[in-house]
Structures are given as structure tokens and as C-alpha cells.
Amino acid sequence: MKKRLVRRNLVFRATLSFLNFITLKQSKKKQNNG
């Protein structure tokens, strides 16, 4: 059970960092256009 929880947590963290990366890219694009 613990291993499963840890794996889920890792996936959750990876998804969060990925979303953060995308939002950062989009914000940079907006700044360049502006």
C-alpha cells in the first residue's frame, strides 16, 4: 500500500511540474508578444 501511495505521489508531482512548465512557457510567449 505504501509503495502504491508513493508511486501515486510521484506521478502527481510530475504532473504538477509539467503543468508548471507549460504555464511558464505560455507566460513567456505572452510577454514576447506584448
ABEGO torsion letter per residue (X at the ends): XAAAAAAAAAAAAAAAAAAAAAAAAAAAAAAAAX
